[in-house]
């Protein structure tokens, strides 16, 4: 039997907080799609924020006895597996070598790319001036003529982390998880919905959570979850 010893005031505050969190998360995704402003870093931070929110709330509900422990384990376990899988996928894409912390987590072009873009306008002028100098001096004066871009660790820059393409089933699963959280809070606060509905929602949510995890593994194996990485 589900139970909770938390004061009613805490549940009264928890439900509006959940609604605001879910609405703001939806609004953020809607704005990115509406104004066509997706980003690589956003494709990582948005699901990470979802996982932090869901795992924190689910963990608290499990601790208070308002959510079945088995469902708590499935939800948190799935997110731990996916986050760990993202690290493994990144390491595999880099040939299992360690390029340094900054390079491992880099989601944009390397610093040298910005310098190259800034100096592109002066390339023609530099080349024209170099033509009137001795060969050795011309080579030294040419932009980037004497060295190649290196990462802070001294090696070549690693390719940028790819864009993550979320799966539809994952979005559905997030809705089920938020719905279950709301149901558990409502049941602990007002007794609505009934315990039978909470258990039914728990089974459904656990099922979609497992299905979502398996779908991500299959999509990764088929090359459908990560967009092509940026250049070096």
Rosetta constraint file for C-alpha pairs under 8 A:
AtomPair CA 1 CA 195 HARMONIC 7.89 0.50
AtomPair CA 2 CA 65 HARMONIC 6.04 0.50
AtomPair CA 2 CA 66 HARMONIC 5.54 0.50
AtomPair CA 2 CA 67 HARMONIC 6.78 0.50
AtomPair CA 2 CA 68 HARMONIC 7.14 0.50
AtomPair CA 2 CA 195 HARMONIC 7.22 0.50
AtomPair CA 3 CA 64 HARMONIC 7.66 0.50
AtomPair CA 3 CA 65 HARMONIC 5.30 0.50
AtomPair CA 3 CA 66 HARMONIC 5.49 0.50
AtomPair CA 3 CA 188 HARMONIC 6.94 0.50
AtomPair CA 4 CA 64 HARMONIC 5.45 0.50
AtomPair CA 4 CA 65 HARMONIC 5.29 0.50
AtomPair CA 4 CA 66 HARMONIC 5.56 0.50
AtomPair CA 4 CA 188 HARMONIC 6.26 0.50
AtomPair CA 5 CA 64 HARMONIC 7.00 0.50
AtomPair CA 6 CA 10 HARMONIC 6.77 0.50
AtomPair CA 6 CA 11 HARMONIC 7.50 0.50
AtomPair CA 6 CA 64 HARMONIC 7.13 0.50
AtomPair CA 7 CA 11 HARMONIC 7.07 0.50
AtomPair CA 8 CA 12 HARMONIC 6.21 0.50
AtomPair CA 8 CA 189 HARMONIC 5.83 0.50
AtomPair CA 9 CA 13 HARMONIC 6.30 0.50
AtomPair CA 10 CA 14 HARMONIC 6.03 0.50
AtomPair CA 11 CA 15 HARMONIC 6.36 0.50
AtomPair CA 11 CA 185 HARMONIC 6.20 0.50
AtomPair CA 11 CA 186 HARMONIC 7.70 0.50
AtomPair CA 11 CA 188 HARMONIC 7.28 0.50
AtomPair CA 11 CA 189 HARMONIC 5.50 0.50
AtomPair CA 12 CA 16 HARMONIC 7.37 0.50
AtomPair CA 12 CA 189 HARMONIC 6.91 0.50
AtomPair CA 13 CA 17 HARMONIC 6.38 0.50
AtomPair CA 14 CA 18 HARMONIC 6.16 0.50
AtomPair CA 14 CA 185 HARMONIC 7.32 0.50
AtomPair CA 15 CA 19 HARMONIC 6.37 0.50
AtomPair CA 15 CA 182 HARMONIC 6.57 0.50
AtomPair CA 15 CA 185 HARMONIC 6.51 0.50
AtomPair CA 15 CA 186 HARMONIC 7.44 0.50
AtomPair CA 16 CA 20 HARMONIC 6.19 0.50
AtomPair CA 17 CA 21 HARMONIC 6.12 0.50
AtomPair CA 18 CA 22 HARMONIC 6.10 0.50
AtomPair CA 18 CA 178 HARMONIC 7.99 0.50
AtomPair CA 18 CA 182 HARMONIC 7.32 0.50
AtomPair CA 19 CA 23 HARMONIC 6.01 0.50
AtomPair CA 20 CA 24 HARMONIC 6.02 0.50
AtomPair CA 21 CA 25 HARMONIC 6.19 0.50
AtomPair CA 22 CA 26 HARMONIC 6.25 0.50
AtomPair CA 22 CA 178 HARMONIC 7.52 0.50
AtomPair CA 23 CA 27 HARMONIC 6.09 0.50
AtomPair CA 24 CA 28 HARMONIC 6.12 0.50
AtomPair CA 25 CA 29 HARMONIC 6.49 0.50
AtomPair CA 25 CA 50 HARMONIC 7.86 0.50
AtomPair CA 26 CA 30 HARMONIC 6.08 0.50
AtomPair CA 27 CA 31 HARMONIC 6.03 0.50
AtomPair CA 28 CA 32 HARMONIC 6.36 0.50
AtomPair CA 29 CA 33 HARMONIC 6.35 0.50
AtomPair CA 30 CA 34 HARMONIC 5.85 0.50
AtomPair CA 31 CA 35 HARMONIC 5.96 0.50
AtomPair CA 31 CA 36 HARMONIC 7.96 0.50
AtomPair CA 31 CA 37 HARMONIC 7.93 0.50
AtomPair CA 32 CA 36 HARMONIC 5.63 0.50
AtomPair CA 32 CA 37 HARMONIC 4.82 0.50
AtomPair CA 32 CA 38 HARMONIC 5.67 0.50
AtomPair CA 33 CA 37 HARMONIC 6.54 0.50
AtomPair CA 33 CA 38 HARMONIC 7.03 0.50
AtomPair CA 38 CA 42 HARMONIC 6.82 0.50
AtomPair CA 38 CA 43 HARMONIC 7.39 0.50
AtomPair CA 39 CA 43 HARMONIC 6.18 0.50
AtomPair CA 39 CA 163 HARMONIC 7.43 0.50
AtomPair CA 40 CA 44 HARMONIC 6.79 0.50
AtomPair CA 40 CA 107 HARMONIC 6.12 0.50
AtomPair CA 40 CA 108 HARMONIC 7.71 0.50
AtomPair CA 40 CA 161 HARMONIC 7.62 0.50
AtomPair CA 40 CA 162 HARMONIC 6.73 0.50
AtomPair CA 40 CA 163 HARMONIC 4.74 0.50
AtomPair CA 40 CA 164 HARMONIC 7.15 0.50
AtomPair CA 41 CA 45 HARMONIC 6.09 0.50
AtomPair CA 41 CA 107 HARMONIC 6.08 0.50
AtomPair CA 41 CA 163 HARMONIC 7.83 0.50
AtomPair CA 42 CA 46 HARMONIC 5.61 0.50
AtomPair CA 43 CA 47 HARMONIC 6.96 0.50
AtomPair CA 43 CA 163 HARMONIC 6.18 0.50
AtomPair CA 43 CA 164 HARMONIC 5.41 0.50
AtomPair CA 43 CA 165 HARMONIC 7.28 0.50
AtomPair CA 44 CA 48 HARMONIC 6.14 0.50
AtomPair CA 44 CA 163 HARMONIC 7.91 0.50
AtomPair CA 44 CA 164 HARMONIC 6.79 0.50
AtomPair CA 45 CA 49 HARMONIC 5.93 0.50
AtomPair CA 46 CA 50 HARMONIC 6.37 0.50
AtomPair CA 47 CA 51 HARMONIC 6.16 0.50
AtomPair CA 48 CA 52 HARMONIC 6.20 0.50
AtomPair CA 49 CA 53 HARMONIC 6.14 0.50
AtomPair CA 50 CA 54 HARMONIC 6.01 0.50
AtomPair CA 51 CA 55 HARMONIC 5.76 0.50
AtomPair CA 51 CA 79 HARMONIC 6.47 0.50
AtomPair CA 52 CA 56 HARMONIC 5.92 0.50
AtomPair CA 53 CA 57 HARMONIC 6.20 0.50
AtomPair CA 54 CA 58 HARMONIC 5.82 0.50
AtomPair CA 54 CA 177 HARMONIC 7.53 0.50
AtomPair CA 54 CA 178 HARMONIC 7.51 0.50
AtomPair CA 55 CA 59 HARMONIC 5.71 0.50
AtomPair CA 55 CA 75 HARMONIC 7.32 0.50
AtomPair CA 55 CA 76 HARMONIC 5.64 0.50
AtomPair CA 55 CA 79 HARMONIC 7.95 0.50
AtomPair CA 56 CA 60 HARMONIC 6.20 0.50
AtomPair CA 57 CA 61 HARMONIC 6.14 0.50
AtomPair CA 57 CA 181 HARMONIC 7.55 0.50
AtomPair CA 58 CA 62 HARMONIC 6.05 0.50
AtomPair CA 58 CA 67 HARMONIC 7.48 0.50
AtomPair CA 58 CA 72 HARMONIC 6.03 0.50
AtomPair CA 58 CA 75 HARMONIC 7.88 0.50
AtomPair CA 58 CA 76 HARMONIC 7.85 0.50
AtomPair CA 58 CA 181 HARMONIC 6.94 0.50
AtomPair CA 59 CA 63 HARMONIC 6.11 0.50
AtomPair CA 59 CA 72 HARMONIC 6.50 0.50
AtomPair CA 59 CA 76 HARMONIC 7.85 0.50
AtomPair CA 60 CA 64 HARMONIC 6.19 0.50
AtomPair CA 61 CA 65 HARMONIC 6.14 0.50
AtomPair CA 61 CA 66 HARMONIC 5.08 0.50
AtomPair CA 61 CA 67 HARMONIC 5.43 0.50
AtomPair CA 61 CA 181 HARMONIC 7.90 0.50
AtomPair CA 61 CA 184 HARMONIC 7.69 0.50
AtomPair CA 62 CA 66 HARMONIC 5.92 0.50
AtomPair CA 62 CA 67 HARMONIC 4.89 0.50
AtomPair CA 62 CA 68 HARMONIC 6.42 0.50
AtomPair CA 62 CA 69 HARMONIC 5.66 0.50
AtomPair CA 62 CA 72 HARMONIC 6.13 0.50
AtomPair CA 65 CA 69 HARMONIC 7.84 0.50
AtomPair CA 66 CA 184 HARMONIC 5.82 0.50
AtomPair CA 66 CA 185 HARMONIC 7.26 0.50
AtomPair CA 66 CA 188 HARMONIC 6.38 0.50
AtomPair CA 67 CA 71 HARMONIC 7.26 0.50
AtomPair CA 67 CA 72 HARMONIC 7.00 0.50
AtomPair CA 67 CA 184 HARMONIC 6.24 0.50
AtomPair CA 68 CA 72 HARMONIC 6.52 0.50
AtomPair CA 68 CA 199 HARMONIC 7.96 0.50
AtomPair CA 68 CA 202 HARMONIC 7.57 0.50
AtomPair CA 69 CA 73 HARMONIC 6.24 0.50
AtomPair CA 70 CA 74 HARMONIC 6.34 0.50
AtomPair CA 71 CA 75 HARMONIC 6.18 0.50
AtomPair CA 71 CA 202 HARMONIC 6.40 0.50
AtomPair CA 71 CA 203 HARMONIC 7.72 0.50
AtomPair CA 71 CA 205 HARMONIC 7.95 0.50
AtomPair CA 71 CA 206 HARMONIC 5.90 0.50
AtomPair CA 72 CA 76 HARMONIC 6.10 0.50
AtomPair CA 73 CA 77 HARMONIC 5.58 0.50
AtomPair CA 74 CA 78 HARMONIC 5.98 0.50
AtomPair CA 74 CA 206 HARMONIC 6.35 0.50
AtomPair CA 74 CA 209 HARMONIC 7.24 0.50
AtomPair CA 74 CA 210 HARMONIC 7.42 0.50
AtomPair CA 75 CA 79 HARMONIC 6.57 0.50
AtomPair CA 75 CA 206 HARMONIC 6.98 0.50
AtomPair CA 75 CA 209 HARMONIC 6.43 0.50
AtomPair CA 76 CA 80 HARMONIC 6.21 0.50
AtomPair CA 77 CA 81 HARMONIC 6.15 0.50
AtomPair CA 78 CA 82 HARMONIC 6.25 0.50
AtomPair CA 78 CA 209 HARMONIC 7.01 0.50
AtomPair CA 78 CA 210 HARMONIC 7.10 0.50
AtomPair CA 78 CA 213 HARMONIC 6.24 0.50
AtomPair CA 79 CA 83 HARMONIC 6.11 0.50
AtomPair CA 80 CA 84 HARMONIC 6.06 0.50
AtomPair CA 81 CA 85 HARMONIC 5.91 0.50
AtomPair CA 82 CA 86 HARMONIC 6.20 0.50
AtomPair CA 82 CA 213 HARMONIC 7.21 0.50
AtomPair CA 83 CA 87 HARMONIC 6.63 0.50
AtomPair CA 84 CA 88 HARMONIC 6.33 0.50
AtomPair CA 85 CA 89 HARMONIC 6.00 0.50
AtomPair CA 86 CA 90 HARMONIC 6.19 0.50
AtomPair CA 87 CA 91 HARMONIC 6.19 0.50
AtomPair CA 88 CA 92 HARMONIC 6.05 0.50
AtomPair CA 89 CA 93 HARMONIC 6.15 0.50
AtomPair CA 90 CA 94 HARMONIC 6.44 0.50
AtomPair CA 90 CA 104 HARMONIC 7.60 0.50
AtomPair CA 90 CA 161 HARMONIC 7.18 0.50
AtomPair CA 91 CA 95 HARMONIC 6.52 0.50
AtomPair CA 91 CA 96 HARMONIC 4.96 0.50
AtomPair CA 91 CA 97 HARMONIC 6.96 0.50
AtomPair CA 91 CA 98 HARMONIC 7.72 0.50
AtomPair CA 91 CA 104 HARMONIC 7.97 0.50
AtomPair CA 92 CA 96 HARMONIC 5.16 0.50
AtomPair CA 94 CA 98 HARMONIC 7.77 0.50
AtomPair CA 94 CA 158 HARMONIC 7.03 0.50
AtomPair CA 94 CA 159 HARMONIC 7.85 0.50
AtomPair CA 98 CA 104 HARMONIC 7.32 0.50
AtomPair CA 99 CA 103 HARMONIC 5.73 0.50
AtomPair CA 99 CA 104 HARMONIC 6.13 0.50
AtomPair CA 99 CA 151 HARMONIC 7.98 0.50
AtomPair CA 99 CA 153 HARMONIC 6.92 0.50
AtomPair CA 99 CA 155 HARMONIC 7.36 0.50
AtomPair CA 99 CA 157 HARMONIC 7.78 0.50
AtomPair CA 99 CA 158 HARMONIC 6.82 0.50
AtomPair CA 100 CA 104 HARMONIC 6.01 0.50
AtomPair CA 100 CA 152 HARMONIC 7.76 0.50
AtomPair CA 100 CA 153 HARMONIC 6.33 0.50
AtomPair CA 101 CA 105 HARMONIC 6.39 0.50
AtomPair CA 102 CA 106 HARMONIC 5.87 0.50
AtomPair CA 103 CA 151 HARMONIC 7.47 0.50
AtomPair CA 103 CA 157 HARMONIC 6.99 0.50
AtomPair CA 103 CA 158 HARMONIC 6.14 0.50
AtomPair CA 103 CA 160 HARMONIC 7.79 0.50
AtomPair CA 104 CA 158 HARMONIC 7.49 0.50
AtomPair CA 104 CA 161 HARMONIC 7.83 0.50
AtomPair CA 105 CA 160 HARMONIC 7.96 0.50
AtomPair CA 105 CA 161 HARMONIC 6.95 0.50
AtomPair CA 106 CA 110 HARMONIC 7.86 0.50
AtomPair CA 106 CA 160 HARMONIC 5.54 0.50
AtomPair CA 106 CA 161 HARMONIC 6.18 0.50
AtomPair CA 107 CA 160 HARMONIC 4.92 0.50
AtomPair CA 107 CA 161 HARMONIC 4.87 0.50
AtomPair CA 107 CA 162 HARMONIC 7.20 0.50
AtomPair CA 108 CA 160 HARMONIC 5.73 0.50
AtomPair CA 108 CA 161 HARMONIC 7.61 0.50
AtomPair CA 108 CA 230 HARMONIC 7.42 0.50
AtomPair CA 109 CA 113 HARMONIC 6.03 0.50
AtomPair CA 109 CA 114 HARMONIC 7.61 0.50
AtomPair CA 109 CA 160 HARMONIC 6.55 0.50
AtomPair CA 109 CA 230 HARMONIC 7.12 0.50
AtomPair CA 109 CA 231 HARMONIC 7.25 0.50
AtomPair CA 109 CA 232 HARMONIC 7.07 0.50
AtomPair CA 110 CA 114 HARMONIC 7.35 0.50
AtomPair CA 110 CA 157 HARMONIC 6.70 0.50
AtomPair CA 110 CA 160 HARMONIC 7.89 0.50
AtomPair CA 110 CA 232 HARMONIC 7.00 0.50
AtomPair CA 111 CA 115 HARMONIC 6.73 0.50
AtomPair CA 112 CA 116 HARMONIC 6.07 0.50
AtomPair CA 112 CA 149 HARMONIC 5.92 0.50
AtomPair CA 112 CA 150 HARMONIC 7.98 0.50
AtomPair CA 113 CA 117 HARMONIC 6.19 0.50
AtomPair CA 114 CA 118 HARMONIC 6.18 0.50
AtomPair CA 115 CA 119 HARMONIC 6.14 0.50
AtomPair CA 116 CA 120 HARMONIC 5.95 0.50
AtomPair CA 117 CA 121 HARMONIC 7.88 0.50
AtomPair CA 119 CA 123 HARMONIC 6.48 0.50
AtomPair CA 119 CA 143 HARMONIC 7.75 0.50
AtomPair CA 122 CA 126 HARMONIC 6.12 0.50
AtomPair CA 123 CA 127 HARMONIC 6.08 0.50
AtomPair CA 123 CA 142 HARMONIC 7.92 0.50
AtomPair CA 123 CA 143 HARMONIC 6.94 0.50
AtomPair CA 124 CA 128 HARMONIC 6.16 0.50
AtomPair CA 125 CA 129 HARMONIC 6.30 0.50
AtomPair CA 126 CA 130 HARMONIC 6.02 0.50
AtomPair CA 126 CA 141 HARMONIC 7.34 0.50
AtomPair CA 126 CA 142 HARMONIC 6.42 0.50
AtomPair CA 126 CA 143 HARMONIC 7.57 0.50
AtomPair CA 127 CA 131 HARMONIC 6.25 0.50
AtomPair CA 127 CA 142 HARMONIC 6.64 0.50
AtomPair CA 128 CA 132 HARMONIC 7.29 0.50
AtomPair CA 129 CA 133 HARMONIC 7.06 0.50
AtomPair CA 130 CA 134 HARMONIC 7.87 0.50
AtomPair CA 130 CA 137 HARMONIC 7.50 0.50
AtomPair CA 130 CA 138 HARMONIC 4.52 0.50
AtomPair CA 130 CA 139 HARMONIC 7.71 0.50
AtomPair CA 130 CA 141 HARMONIC 6.66 0.50
AtomPair CA 130 CA 142 HARMONIC 7.00 0.50
AtomPair CA 131 CA 138 HARMONIC 6.85 0.50
AtomPair CA 133 CA 137 HARMONIC 6.13 0.50
AtomPair CA 133 CA 138 HARMONIC 5.58 0.50
AtomPair CA 134 CA 138 HARMONIC 5.98 0.50
AtomPair CA 135 CA 139 HARMONIC 6.18 0.50
AtomPair CA 136 CA 140 HARMONIC 6.42 0.50
AtomPair CA 137 CA 141 HARMONIC 6.06 0.50
AtomPair CA 138 CA 142 HARMONIC 6.11 0.50
AtomPair CA 139 CA 145 HARMONIC 5.72 0.50
AtomPair CA 139 CA 146 HARMONIC 6.96 0.50
AtomPair CA 140 CA 145 HARMONIC 6.04 0.50
AtomPair CA 140 CA 146 HARMONIC 5.94 0.50
AtomPair CA 141 CA 145 HARMONIC 7.18 0.50
AtomPair CA 142 CA 146 HARMONIC 7.85 0.50
AtomPair CA 144 CA 148 HARMONIC 6.46 0.50
AtomPair CA 149 CA 156 HARMONIC 6.87 0.50
AtomPair CA 149 CA 157 HARMONIC 7.46 0.50
AtomPair CA 150 CA 154 HARMONIC 5.55 0.50
AtomPair CA 150 CA 155 HARMONIC 5.52 0.50
AtomPair CA 150 CA 156 HARMONIC 4.92 0.50
AtomPair CA 150 CA 157 HARMONIC 6.05 0.50
AtomPair CA 151 CA 155 HARMONIC 5.32 0.50
AtomPair CA 151 CA 156 HARMONIC 5.50 0.50
AtomPair CA 151 CA 157 HARMONIC 4.95 0.50
AtomPair CA 151 CA 158 HARMONIC 8.00 0.50
AtomPair CA 157 CA 232 HARMONIC 5.95 0.50
AtomPair CA 158 CA 232 HARMONIC 6.06 0.50
AtomPair CA 159 CA 229 HARMONIC 6.53 0.50
AtomPair CA 159 CA 230 HARMONIC 6.05 0.50
AtomPair CA 159 CA 231 HARMONIC 5.65 0.50
AtomPair CA 159 CA 232 HARMONIC 4.70 0.50
AtomPair CA 160 CA 229 HARMONIC 5.76 0.50
AtomPair CA 160 CA 230 HARMONIC 5.24 0.50
AtomPair CA 160 CA 231 HARMONIC 6.83 0.50
AtomPair CA 160 CA 232 HARMONIC 7.01 0.50
AtomPair CA 161 CA 229 HARMONIC 5.85 0.50
AtomPair CA 161 CA 230 HARMONIC 7.29 0.50
AtomPair CA 162 CA 226 HARMONIC 5.88 0.50
AtomPair CA 162 CA 227 HARMONIC 5.51 0.50
AtomPair CA 162 CA 228 HARMONIC 5.79 0.50
AtomPair CA 162 CA 229 HARMONIC 4.18 0.50
AtomPair CA 162 CA 230 HARMONIC 6.80 0.50
AtomPair CA 163 CA 226 HARMONIC 5.68 0.50
AtomPair CA 163 CA 227 HARMONIC 5.00 0.50
AtomPair CA 163 CA 228 HARMONIC 7.24 0.50
AtomPair CA 163 CA 229 HARMONIC 7.07 0.50
AtomPair CA 164 CA 225 HARMONIC 5.94 0.50
AtomPair CA 164 CA 226 HARMONIC 4.84 0.50
AtomPair CA 164 CA 227 HARMONIC 6.33 0.50
AtomPair CA 165 CA 224 HARMONIC 7.67 0.50
AtomPair CA 165 CA 225 HARMONIC 5.06 0.50
AtomPair CA 165 CA 226 HARMONIC 5.96 0.50
AtomPair CA 165 CA 227 HARMONIC 6.94 0.50
AtomPair CA 166 CA 170 HARMONIC 6.90 0.50
AtomPair CA 166 CA 171 HARMONIC 7.65 0.50
AtomPair CA 166 CA 225 HARMONIC 6.86 0.50
AtomPair CA 167 CA 171 HARMONIC 6.77 0.50
AtomPair CA 167 CA 215 HARMONIC 7.98 0.50
AtomPair CA 167 CA 216 HARMONIC 7.43 0.50
AtomPair CA 167 CA 225 HARMONIC 7.59 0.50
AtomPair CA 168 CA 172 HARMONIC 6.39 0.50
AtomPair CA 169 CA 173 HARMONIC 6.00 0.50
AtomPair CA 169 CA 208 HARMONIC 7.65 0.50
AtomPair CA 169 CA 211 HARMONIC 7.90 0.50
AtomPair CA 169 CA 212 HARMONIC 5.82 0.50
AtomPair CA 169 CA 215 HARMONIC 7.82 0.50
AtomPair CA 170 CA 174 HARMONIC 6.18 0.50
AtomPair CA 170 CA 209 HARMONIC 7.89 0.50
AtomPair CA 170 CA 212 HARMONIC 5.41 0.50
AtomPair CA 171 CA 175 HARMONIC 6.44 0.50
AtomPair CA 172 CA 176 HARMONIC 6.39 0.50
AtomPair CA 172 CA 208 HARMONIC 7.98 0.50
AtomPair CA 173 CA 177 HARMONIC 6.12 0.50
AtomPair CA 173 CA 205 HARMONIC 6.86 0.50
AtomPair CA 173 CA 208 HARMONIC 5.55 0.50
AtomPair CA 173 CA 209 HARMONIC 5.97 0.50
AtomPair CA 173 CA 212 HARMONIC 6.96 0.50
AtomPair CA 174 CA 178 HARMONIC 6.17 0.50
AtomPair CA 175 CA 179 HARMONIC 6.02 0.50
AtomPair CA 176 CA 180 HARMONIC 6.05 0.50
AtomPair CA 176 CA 201 HARMONIC 7.89 0.50
AtomPair CA 176 CA 204 HARMONIC 7.87 0.50
AtomPair CA 176 CA 205 HARMONIC 5.60 0.50
AtomPair CA 176 CA 208 HARMONIC 7.94 0.50
AtomPair CA 177 CA 181 HARMONIC 6.19 0.50
AtomPair CA 177 CA 205 HARMONIC 6.04 0.50
AtomPair CA 178 CA 182 HARMONIC 6.16 0.50
AtomPair CA 179 CA 183 HARMONIC 6.11 0.50
AtomPair CA 180 CA 184 HARMONIC 6.10 0.50
AtomPair CA 180 CA 198 HARMONIC 7.08 0.50
AtomPair CA 180 CA 201 HARMONIC 6.05 0.50
AtomPair CA 180 CA 202 HARMONIC 6.63 0.50
AtomPair CA 180 CA 205 HARMONIC 7.25 0.50
AtomPair CA 181 CA 185 HARMONIC 6.22 0.50
AtomPair CA 182 CA 186 HARMONIC 6.02 0.50
AtomPair CA 183 CA 187 HARMONIC 5.97 0.50
AtomPair CA 183 CA 192 HARMONIC 7.41 0.50
AtomPair CA 183 CA 193 HARMONIC 6.30 0.50
AtomPair CA 183 CA 198 HARMONIC 6.30 0.50
AtomPair CA 184 CA 188 HARMONIC 6.11 0.50
AtomPair CA 184 CA 198 HARMONIC 6.50 0.50
AtomPair CA 185 CA 189 HARMONIC 5.98 0.50
AtomPair CA 186 CA 190 HARMONIC 5.57 0.50
AtomPair CA 186 CA 191 HARMONIC 6.36 0.50
AtomPair CA 186 CA 192 HARMONIC 5.44 0.50
AtomPair CA 186 CA 193 HARMONIC 6.64 0.50
AtomPair CA 187 CA 191 HARMONIC 3.99 0.50
AtomPair CA 187 CA 192 HARMONIC 4.54 0.50
AtomPair CA 187 CA 193 HARMONIC 5.46 0.50
AtomPair CA 187 CA 194 HARMONIC 6.52 0.50
AtomPair CA 187 CA 195 HARMONIC 7.14 0.50
AtomPair CA 187 CA 198 HARMONIC 7.79 0.50
AtomPair CA 188 CA 192 HARMONIC 7.91 0.50
AtomPair CA 191 CA 195 HARMONIC 7.95 0.50
AtomPair CA 193 CA 197 HARMONIC 6.09 0.50
AtomPair CA 193 CA 198 HARMONIC 6.84 0.50
AtomPair CA 194 CA 198 HARMONIC 6.49 0.50
AtomPair CA 195 CA 199 HARMONIC 6.21 0.50
AtomPair CA 196 CA 200 HARMONIC 6.15 0.50
AtomPair CA 197 CA 201 HARMONIC 6.02 0.50
AtomPair CA 198 CA 202 HARMONIC 6.01 0.50
AtomPair CA 199 CA 203 HARMONIC 6.32 0.50
AtomPair CA 200 CA 204 HARMONIC 6.33 0.50
AtomPair CA 201 CA 205 HARMONIC 5.93 0.50
AtomPair CA 202 CA 206 HARMONIC 6.00 0.50
AtomPair CA 203 CA 207 HARMONIC 6.16 0.50
AtomPair CA 204 CA 208 HARMONIC 6.33 0.50
AtomPair CA 205 CA 209 HARMONIC 6.01 0.50
AtomPair CA 206 CA 210 HARMONIC 6.29 0.50
AtomPair CA 207 CA 211 HARMONIC 6.16 0.50
AtomPair CA 208 CA 212 HARMONIC 5.89 0.50
AtomPair CA 209 CA 213 HARMONIC 6.34 0.50
AtomPair CA 210 CA 214 HARMONIC 6.32 0.50
AtomPair CA 211 CA 215 HARMONIC 6.02 0.50
AtomPair CA 212 CA 216 HARMONIC 6.29 0.50
AtomPair CA 213 CA 217 HARMONIC 6.58 0.50
AtomPair CA 214 CA 218 HARMONIC 6.29 0.50
AtomPair CA 215 CA 219 HARMONIC 6.01 0.50
AtomPair CA 216 CA 220 HARMONIC 6.00 0.50
AtomPair CA 216 CA 225 HARMONIC 7.20 0.50
AtomPair CA 217 CA 221 HARMONIC 6.18 0.50
AtomPair CA 218 CA 222 HARMONIC 6.18 0.50
AtomPair CA 219 CA 223 HARMONIC 6.02 0.50
AtomPair CA 219 CA 224 HARMONIC 4.96 0.50
AtomPair CA 219 CA 225 HARMONIC 5.47 0.50
AtomPair CA 220 CA 224 HARMONIC 5.86 0.50
AtomPair CA 220 CA 225 HARMONIC 5.31 0.50
AtomPair CA 220 CA 226 HARMONIC 7.12 0.50
